[in-house]
Amino acid sequence: MAGAALRTRSGKIFTGVNLDAYLGRMAVCAEAVALGRAVVEAGDTGIDTIVAVRHPPPADKDGAITVVSPCGACRELIFDYDPKAHVIVPNGKRAAVVAIADLLPNKYSRGAGG
């Protein structure tokens, strides 16, 4: 199972869990759930920082919660809602904070020039 925590620019914290589905394309990532909660519950779309984590299965007593990098779809979603957002990503045995733009070079745009 994966979870996410999002801090808005106004300082509010929202969490989410991934919603698995039999058909993988139907699954919803934890980052999207956390962002959806921020929008619905507070009308807040400014993302200061977001992080996703993977929880070990319950049977894995020694497993650790680990930071995971957002998938490509979540990177697009985060950037669309706040192109100045920061994302916590794995960096060896530690974590690092990076700008969403650094994770999404050559972002798709509907504007002129691609």
N, C-alpha and C positions, 0 to 999 in steps of 0.2 A: 504494500500500500504506500502511496505517496501523499504528502501533504504540502501545503504552501502557506506562507505568511506574507502579508503585504502591508506595508506602512504607507499611508497616504501622505501627501504633502501637508495636510492639516494635522498629522500626527495620529490619526486613528489606525488601529490594527484590525485587519480582517484575515481570517484563515479559511482554508478550503481543503478538501480531500479529493483525490481523483475518483472518478466514477467509471469503473471498469464496465465493459460491455462484451458480450459474446463476439460481436463483430468489432474488431479493433477500430475501425473508422468511426464508430459510434461513441467511443470512450471520450470522456471529457477530463482534461488535465486539471490538477489541483490549482494551478496558477489562474486558469480561467474561472474556476469556481470562486476563488478569493476575490478576483477582480469583479465578478458579477455581484458578489455580496456588497462590495464597496459601492458599486453603482446603485444597486437597488436599495440598500439600507441607509446610505448616507448621501447619495447623489454625488459621490466623490470619484473623479476619474484621474486625479493627479497622483501618480505613483512615485513616492520617494525611493523606496527600496522593496524588492521582492526576493524571496528565496523559496526553493522547492527542496524537499527532503524525501529520502526513501527510508521507510521503516522496515526493519527485518520482520519476517514471518513470526507469529507468536511462538512457534516451536523453537525458534532460534534464540535461546536464552543469552548467548554471548554476542549476538549481532548488535551492531551499533547503528544509530540513525546517521545517515550520510547525506551531505549536500549533493544535489544533482543539478546539472545544467538544464535550462529549459529547452524543450524541443523547438524545432523550427517554427511550428505554428504558434506556439506561445511567445516566441521572440517577436514574431510579426504582431501579435495581439498587444503585447506590452508596448512595443514601439508605437503602434497606432494610437493607443490611449495616452501615452506620455513619452515622447522621444527623448526626454531628459532623465528617464528612470534609471535607477541603478539596480543591478542584479548581483546577488551573491552566488558565486560559482565555485566548484571544487578547484583546488590548486594544490595538487599533491595531497599531503595529509592535512592540509589546512584549507581555508576558504579565502577567496578574494572578492572584493567588490569592484565591479566593472560597469561601465556605461552600456546601456542596451545597444547603442549605436555601434559599439565595439564588437558586439556579438552578431550584428546584422549588417555587414558591409553591403553596399550596393542595394539598399532597400528598394523594393518595388514601389513605384509611385504612379498614380494615374495622371499626374501633371505632365506638362510639356517636357519632352526630352526623355521620357521613360520613367 
